[in-house]
Amino acid sequence: MVRAPFLYLGSEDVRRALPMFSAIEAMRSAFRDLAAGAIDMPQRTRFDSPAGAITLVMPGRSASLARQVLKLLTFHEANPAAGLPLIQALVILTDDGTGTPLAILDGAVLTALRTGAAAGLATEVLARPDAAVAAIFGAGIQARSQLEAVAAVRPLREARVHDPDTRAADSFVRDMSAKLRIIVRREDDASTAVRGADIIGTATTSRTPVFDERDVADGAHINAIGSYQPEKAEVPARTVCRARVVVDQREAALEEAGDLLQPLAAGLIGRDRFEIQLGDVLLGRADGRQSASEVTLFKSVGLAVQDLYAASWAYENARRAGIGRELAR
């Protein structure tokens, strides 16, 4: 029996092995299989350090892929000030039948790609077909991947970015306008960024809403992917009450989605707002957008199944293209 190579895929290897169109298709398969009950995925383990850091441990298994994944992710809010990444992670991909390790991948880039791709997939399913103006809150790696994914599924003519760090926002404008070849501009005022936007994306660490409900236009679609803690919410409660909500997974949302849990605790919404999963819409079990004027909201806290499918697709693409470094077993 010839064993598959054991690969190391660094950050640039992951980017080369998982272009955005592949990442979106990987997420389509992931969310379909999740909704179909074909994924074994316990809720992730979280522990906090006295220094304010968060560590997440995320396992998952797919029988159809015959693969398992384990991700270790750390989140240190003080890191950027010290010149270090906010999020650092490693992903281990193994063969489900034998337990043989197949790859170790840079998890920070993989996380950004799969998170952005999920937002792109939700945009494809839920946003109006003519959506052409995007507003992005945050200017980090996940904000960049989210805009790239949205631009892959909708013919954007303009994007706006809002971030308190104007240098980060200026870098975002420079890089994303060159990459996507569309108008990208910095907006220092959140209201100006949101008004008239067809697609709104949040990728921040904010504990409080980053825009005002009054500025959200009828028919807008929102991707909320930054917050994954009950005490944090990027989206105003009134917007949640107004929107048709689609979650990545209802069990995870009920544990971690502060954007939904806070209005639930306040009695503003019921648990029915956690019922529609993206995979259900993809499988035709639930309806997506109901009208051109409806506001839709995709709330994602991030799932191990996304890492599993993204890592598996990256590994197969890397093998075919000769990307990465083979490691000794």
Secondary structure, DSSP 8 states (H G I E B T S, - for coil): ------EEE-HHHHHHHS-HHHHHHHHHHHHHHHHTT-EE----EEEE-TTS-EEEEEEEEETTTTEEEEEEEEE-TTTGGGTS-SEEEEEEEEETTT--EEEEEEHHHHHHHHHHHHHHHHHHHHS-TT--EEEEE--SHHHHHHHHHHHHHS--SEEEEE-S-HHHHHHHHHHHHHHH-SEEEE-SSHHHHHTT-SEEEE----SS-SS-GGG--TT-EEEE-S--STT--SS-HHHHHHSEEEES-HHHHHHH-HHHHHHHHTTSS-GGGG--BHHHHHTTSS----STT--EEEE----HHHHHHHHHHHHHHHHHHT-SEE---
